Amino acid sequence: MPREPNTSPQTQTLLQALLEQAQTWQHGYDLSKRTNLKSGTLYPILARLEASGFLESTWLEPSTPGKPPRHVYRLTSDGTNFALQFQSKPQQITTLKTSQT
């Protein structure tokens, strides 16, 4: 089994956002907006989650010609189970939106 990624508040916030739409491919930009995570924080977490086997990614071709493909992410079954551990313990999840207000 892969090593569990860092479970920092930022990672927990991202896991929660991914879990809300676990079966849907999600763009990094959309995840950034939903979690208030800056790209310098978000993309390293996404990379660690993917390296741990909790996330899968692919390139999605644009629906509008002339636009570049977009990298999208979604939880694996192991990732969903990992994220559910934190959902069942809400005191461990610290959302950035709450802490910034």
C-alpha positions in Angstrom: 0.0 0.0 0.0 1.3 3.5 -0.8 2.4 5.9 1.9 -0.4 8.2 3.0 0.1 11.7 1.8 0.5 14.6 4.2 -2.8 15.3 5.9 -2.4 19.0 6.3 -5.4 21.2 6.5 -4.9 22.1 2.8 -4.8 18.4 1.8 -7.9 17.7 3.9 -9.7 20.7 2.2 -8.7 19.4 -1.3 -9.8 15.8 -0.4 -13.2 17.2 0.7 -13.6 19.1 -2.6 -12.6 16.1 -4.6 -15.0 13.9 -2.6 -18.0 16.2 -3.3 -17.7 15.1 -6.9 -15.7 11.9 -6.6 -16.7 10.3 -9.9 -16.3 13.5 -11.9 -13.2 14.7 -13.7 -12.2 18.0 -12.1 -10.0 20.8 -13.4 -7.2 22.1 -11.2 -8.4 25.7 -11.8 -11.9 24.8 -10.6 -10.4 23.0 -7.5 -8.3 26.1 -6.8 -11.4 28.3 -6.9 -13.5 26.0 -4.7 -10.8 25.5 -2.1 -9.0 28.9 -2.2 -5.7 27.0 -2.6 -3.1 28.8 -4.7 -1.5 26.9 -7.5 1.8 26.6 -5.7 0.0 24.7 -2.9 -2.6 22.9 -5.0 -0.6 21.2 -7.7 2.1 19.7 -5.4 -0.8 18.2 -3.3 -2.4 16.8 -6.4 0.9 15.3 -7.5 1.4 13.6 -4.1 -2.1 12.3 -4.1 -1.6 10.8 -7.5 1.8 9.3 -6.6 0.1 7.7 -3.6 -2.5 6.1 -5.8 -5.4 8.2 -4.4 -5.9 10.3 -7.5 -5.9 9.6 -11.2 -5.4 12.3 -13.9 -5.8 12.6 -17.6 -5.8 15.2 -20.3 -9.2 16.3 -21.5 -9.5 17.6 -25.1 -11.3 21.0 -25.3 -14.9 21.3 -26.6 -13.9 24.5 -28.3 -11.4 24.3 -31.2 -8.2 26.3 -30.6 -8.1 25.9 -26.8 -5.5 23.7 -25.2 -6.3 20.4 -23.5 -6.8 20.6 -19.8 -5.4 18.3 -17.1 -8.3 16.8 -15.0 -8.3 14.8 -11.8 -10.6 12.4 -9.9 -10.3 10.2 -6.8 -9.5 6.5 -7.2 -11.4 4.0 -5.0 -8.5 4.1 -2.5 -8.6 7.9 -2.6 -12.3 7.9 -2.0 -11.9 5.6 1.0 -9.0 7.8 2.3 -11.0 11.0 1.9 -14.0 9.4 3.7 -11.8 8.9 6.7 -11.7 12.6 7.1 -15.3 13.2 6.3 -16.3 10.9 9.2 -14.1 13.0 11.5 -15.1 16.6 10.7 -13.1 18.0 13.6 -10.0 17.1 11.7 -11.0 19.0 8.6 -10.1 22.6 8.6 -11.3 24.5 5.5 -9.4 27.5 4.4 -12.5 29.5 3.7 -13.4 29.2 7.4 -10.0 30.1 8.7 -9.7 33.1 6.4 -12.8 34.8 7.5 
